[in-house]
């Protein structure tokens, strides 16, 4: 029973890490989109 419990914890940890990776990638993507938008706005303002 102890082995099964340990296995569940490991799976949860791996799942959490995958979620964190996914969240991090989503954040980077969103930040890049914001950067592009700001760049376009700057070009528009300074024409």
N, C-alpha and C positions, 0 to 999 in steps of 0.2 A: 504494500500500500504506500509506503514511503517513496518508493521509486516512481510510482505513478504520480504522486503529488509533486515530486521534483521535476518530472517531465512537464507537467502542466505549467509550473513556474517558468521553465525555460522557454516553452512555447509562448507564454505571455510576454516575456522579455523580448523575444525575437519579434513578436508582433508589434510591440511598442517601439522598438528600434526602427522597424519598417515604416511605421506611422510617422515617426520623427523625421526619417529621411524624406518621406513624401512631403511632409509639412515644410521642411527646409527647402526642397526643390520648388514647391509651390511659392514659397516666399521669395526666392531668388527670381523666379519667373515674373512675379508681380512687381518686384522692385525694378526689374529691367523694363517692364512696360511703363512704369511711372517715370523712369529715367528718359525713355523715348518721348513720352508726352511732354515732359518739361523741356526737353530739347526743342521739340516742335514749337512749343509756346514761346520760347526764347527767340527762335528764328522769326516767328510771326511778329513779335513785339519790336524787334530791332530792325525791321525792314524799313 
